Amino acid sequence: MSDSENTKSAVSLLDRVRIVLVNTSDCRNIGSAARAMKTMGLSQLVLVDPIEMPNGQAQALAAGATDVLSNAKVVSTLSEAIEDCGLVIGTSARSRTLPWPMLEPRGCGEKMITEASEYPVALVFGRESSGLTNDELQLCHFHVQIPANPDYSSLNLAMAVQTLSYEVRTSYLLSLDEDKQEHSTGNGTYIGKNSLGKKTFNAKSEDNELYPVTEESERFYQHFDNALKATGFIGDKHPGLVMTKLRRLFNRARPDVKEIKMMRGILASIERASMKGHQ
Ligand code: SAH
């Protein structure tokens, strides 16, 4: 590790990048993913309901990264794994029926490092057999697809972890360079630059407000769902795709915490008005 890499603030950026593996069936892939992570300086591994818990075979494949493996947190749902994260990016080997805001691997790395200055960020990987479900993908702000051979685009799980972790590391190293060049004040508002040095991302909104973490945005979506059911816009029996499309709309707009608060105030006023209407 270089001197600058050893500085506390810089190291904590990588410590706030979480790799989440959902429902992995072969624990050897978990071991290989741990190794891939450690080579790129990542250590936060979360396993959502693994089918096979890491055993000796997983340890053998983790090689020098058994610490990452033994420190892995095991949880039962994806929501639990990401509730405190302000940015969640889901990975997908193929295009889905409902298109979602997409990032290139490079952009994914930049965004993760930019926003890791504010809160934990997560990169979510799916099952070997079937990837992530639509419900799981809808919990993500963005999707990232490694632009592989269109005729054979599905990478081995651990290799996908390696490829995207490398992009995270590349952005992280760029952020260290910038810290040196710009004598960063360490105020946590690192602006991302793409490979051409053009500034791309900001970790906060235009009003300099934070973005909500998953737990807060899920409460907002729940409130929205309740309000739309109260007004009758969404039928109890046939909810359709309304909430999915609203999630996509709000993901695209990326409301900050103040805007979410305002939206919840609006929803509460609609609920009150619809109660009065029913009296
Ligand atoms: N057959 C599955 C692919 C699973 S591969 C499907 O059709 O979805 C296992 C996991 O590796 C995926 O869920 C994803 O997290 C990751 N992965 C594999 N190839 C990828 C690619 N080209 N881009 C992004 N992630 C990929």
Residues whose N, C-alpha, C, O or C-beta is under 5 A from the ligand:
A	BS01	SAH	T91 S92 A93 V124 F125 G126 R127 E128 S129 S130 G131 L132 V144 Q145 I146 A148 S153 S154 L155 N156 L157 A160
